[in-house]
């Protein structure tokens, strides 16, 4: 059975988050204002694995903040990890 994963990531701006949302249909796609940074937080639910989400993000010009922060919700720290 292919269960859903919930991922959390930061995006540099709302437009970047919306570009990700337009690429694929997610079961859940929530965008929230980051409490400390000018970034936005994104929470998505999908059957895709982490590698699948990263492949989608790589298609977004200037999506580096999302790519460097995306993690399973349980593992999310918000810290950027260069790819």
Secondary structure, DSSP 4 states (H G I P E B T S, - for coil): ----EEEEEEESSHHHHHHHHHHS--SEEEEEE-SSSSSEEEEEEESS-HHHHHHHHTTSTT-HHHHHH-EEGGG--------
